[in-house]
Amino acid sequence: MISRSRSLVFIFWGGILTLLFVGIVLYFNLHHKFLLGDTVVIRVNDRELTAREFSERLAENLHDYDSVLAKDAHIVDFAKKKIAETFIHDSLILDWAKKNGLSVSQDEVRQEVQKIRSNYPDATSFDEAMAQSQQSLGAWENLIGQKLLQKKVFQFLATKTVSPTIEEMRSYYNENKNDFHIPAQIRIRQIVLDNEDTANRIYHGITPSTPLEPLAKKYSIAPEAAKGGDVGWVEMGSLDIFDKAFGLRVGQRTGVLKSPYGFHILEVTGKRPEQLLPFDEVKERIERVLKSNKEQAIYSAWLEEQLRNSKVFKNDEAIDAIQVRPQGD
């Protein structure tokens, strides 16, 4: 039995998690002694995760929490569960991929790394992001390789997916009509001013036939001013100020209305009644949803099969013995 008093301790210093392995010894029934750091806490077939490695992953998971939250029992337990599930899942994928001849080349990893790096404005920004993640470049590239391999396995399994039939799609449509329901909408053009006097002067200086588009381009402070004040289609409840225009007919305008954003003059330029999108219009969307559901079902069934056919060991006592404690506690 593992003594909780001989637990692995995390030390928080300066907001950064560091591991302190003190001379912790686990005593087993045969009185053999092993350092906790070398104790295997999870084994999947021939792949092992030691307490030391588990602790390092836990430190990474808790790295962004302050010292109070990082020792919260619920957060720590959730992080531990996530680490265990991820290791088991990744191990099953690696073993299956190896048996079935699936692999990720260094060129594929380099290409993915380059794609990710291209999202940063320059090399300095990328280096800063890497430093904040507290991962070495090598560890990060290994993680990318694992994600690419997982994607390959998923894509391979997805080839077994049977496309949904028209009957399945119609059934889904009939059972989920709320997903294809569009509430009543109006299209709004507006002028927004930060001064009430200016807003009133503009409003009283126009006639019903005066177009608002050039005035919005010239005077409005709202983001859509460049588009002549065209907000687009909105639903009831999207913004309190717009709700006041729902009772207007197309072409009608409000007076000057005040909101936290300024002083508005609204014009209704279009109205759409409440409607149910026809099946043919959403058919492709439904097909994607059903296909994705089938792919997930195949993947889940595959994962359960791998678990049944694999030797999985988890030392819950050793994992429980890994504790988190701020320095000075």
N, C-alpha and C positions, 0 to 999 in steps of 0.2 A: 504494500500500500504506500502511496506517495504522500509524504508529509507536506501539508500546505505551508508549514512554517519554514520549509526549506525550498521556497519557491524562487523562481527566476524573477529578478526585479528590474523594472525599467527605471532609469533615472532621467528626469526632465531637467535640462539645464539651458537657460536662455531660450526656452521655447522649442528646443530641438531634442528629439528623442535619441538617447544613446543607451546602449545596452551595457549593463554591468553583470558579468557572469562571476558570481561569487562561488565559493567552493561548495556548491550544492550537490548533494549526493542522494541518489535514489536507492532505497533498499528494497530488494525483491525478496520473495519467499525463501530463496536459497542463499540470501544474504550476500549476493554479488553486488558490487558497488560500481556505478557508472556515473559519470558527470552528466548532469541534466542536458547540457549543450549537445552531447553526442547521442542522446536518447532518441530513437526513432519514434516520432509521434504519429506519422501516417506512412503506410506502405501500400502501394498499388502495384501488384505483381512484383517486379524487380526495382521499382522506383521508390525512393525513400525521401522523406522530409524529416530532418532532425529538429529538435527543440530550438537549437540555435538558429537554423534557417527559418523556422516558424516565427521565432521572436523578431527576426529582422523584418519579415514581412508584416508582422503586427505593428512594428515601429513605423514602417512606411504607411500603413493604413491610418494610423493615428497621428501622423505627422502634422496635419493641418488643424488639429484640435488644440484648444488651450489645455492647461494642466488639469482643470476641473473636469471638463468633458471627457478628456482622454482616459480618465480613471473611472468614468461612469460605467457601472456594471453592464447596463444594457448595450451601450456602445461597444464596449470591449467584447462582450459575448457575440454581438452581431459581426464584428470584425473577425473574430476567431472562426465563426461559422463560415463566413465568406472565404477566408483563406483555405480552410479545409475543403470546401466544395470546389473551389477553383483548382486546387492541386489535384484532386481526384479526377475532375473533369478533364483537365489538361493531360494528365497521365494516360487516361483512357484513349484520348485522341492520338497521342504520340504512339502508343502501342499499336493501335489499330492501323494508323497510317503506315507504320513500319512494316506490318504484316502484309499490307495491301499495296505496297510500292508507291505510296504518296509521299512527296517530300517538297521542301522549299529550297531553292538554290540561293546562293549568295547574291547572284545577279538580281533575283526577285526581291530580296531584302534591300539591296542597294537602291533599286528603283523605287521601292516604297518609301525608303528613308528620304530619297531625293524629292519625292512628291510632297512629303510632309514638310521638309525644310523649305520648299518653295512657297509655302503658305506664310512664312515669316518674311518681313521686309528686308532683313539682312542677317548675316552670320552672327552678329552680336546679339540680336534678339533671340535667335535660336539658342545660343550658348546660355543666355540668361534664363530661358525657360528650362533648359536642362539642369542648370544649377539649382533652380527652385524645386525641381522634381526630386532632387537628391538621388538621382540614378546615374550610374556611369553610362557612357555611350554604349559600351558593350552590352550591358544588361538591358538597356533600352532596345537595342537592335535584336537581342534574343527574344524579347517580348514581342516585337514586331513579327519575327519569324514564326512564333507560336500562333499569333493571330492570323497570319496568312495561311498557315497549315490548317487551322480550325476552319477558315473560310473554304479551303479546298475540300476538306472532308464534307462540309455542309453542302457545297455545290455538287459533289459526287453523289451524295445521298439524294439531293434534290432531283437528279436525273430520273429517279424512280417515281417521281410524282406524276400522277395521272391528271390531265387537265380537267377542270370541272365541267360537267355537262350543262347544257342549256336548262335542263330541269332543275339542277342544283342551284343554278344562278337565279332562276325565277323564284324558287322556294326561298332563297336567302332574301331576295328583294321583298317578297310578301311578308316575311317574318320580321323584317327590319326597316319598315317604311319610315319610321321616325328619322332614320339616318339620311333619308333622301328628301326630307321635308324642308322646304325653304319658307321662312316666315315672310310676311309682307315687308317690302323694302321701299325706300325712297332714295332718289338721287339728289344730292345737295350741291349747290354752289354757294360759296360764302365769301364775305369780306370781313376780316377781323382787324380791328383797330385797338391800339392801347390807350386811346383817349376818347372819352364819351362825347365831348364836344365835336371832335372831328367826325366821329361816327354819325352823329345827328345831322351835321352839315351835309355829309354825303347822302344820307338817306332822304333828307328833305329836298335835296337838289336833283333828285332823279324822278322820272316818271315811270309808270308801269312798262313802257316800251323801251326804256333805257337799258341797254345790255350791261350786265354786271361784270362780264369777263374782263374788259379792259380796265375797269376800275379796280378789280381785284389784283390784276397784275401790277397796277401802279401803286395802290395804297395798302393792300392787305399785308399783315405781318405773319400770316399763317404759312406753314410749309408748302401748301398747295397753291400758293399765289402764282407761281410760275406757270401753272396749268389753268390760269384764269379763275382760280378759286374752286375748281371742281374737286369735291371731296370723294365722289364716287357713290356707290350704293351702300346704304347703311340700314341696319335693322333697329327696331324699337329696343331701347335699353343699351345701345352701343355708347351713347353719350347723352347726358341729361339735356344739354342744350339742343341737340338734334331732335330729341323726342318732341319738342315744341312745334316742330314743322310737320309732324305726321298728319295733322288735321287739315293741312293746306292742299289745294288743287295744284296740278302742274302749272307752273308759270307764276304762282302766287309767291309773295315775299312776306317775311316777318318785319316787324319794326326793329329797332335796336335792342338787342338782348345782351344782358351781362352774364359772363361766366368767369371762372378763375383764369381763363385764357385771354380775356379781353372783352371787347364789345363787338357783337356779331350782327351782320345783316345776312339772313338766309333766304335762299330761293330754291324752291322745289323744281327740279328740271325733269324728273321722271318718277313714275310709280310702278311698282310690281305687286300684284296681289299674292297672297299666300298660295303656295303651290306644292305639288308633289312631282319631283322630277320623274319623267317617264323611264321605264325600264331600259329602253334602247340607249338613252342618254347616259346611264350609269352602268351599263353592262360591262364595260372594260374595267371600271373600278371594282365591281363585284368580283370579276374574274381574278383580279390581282389579290384581293382579300382572301378568296377561297383557296387560291393556289398557295399563298403564304401560310394559311392555316394547315393545309395538307403537308407542306414541307416541314412545318414545326412538329406536326404529329409524327412524321416519319423519323425526324431527328430525335424526338423524345423516346420513341419506341426503340430506336437504335441505341440510345444511351442506356436505357434500362437493360437491354440485352448485354451490353458491354459490362455493366455492373454485375449481372448474374454470372457471367462467364469469367470474371476476374477475381483475384484474391485481394480483397481490400481490408486493411487493418488500420484501426484508429485508436490511439491511446488517449482516451478521454481524460484519464487522471493526470497524465503528463501535461496535456493541453490546459486543463484547469489550473495546474500548478504554475503556469506562466502568468504572472501578475503584473499590473501596472501601478506604479507608485511615484508621485512627484518627489523630487529631492527635498529632504527636510521632514517628510512625513514620518 
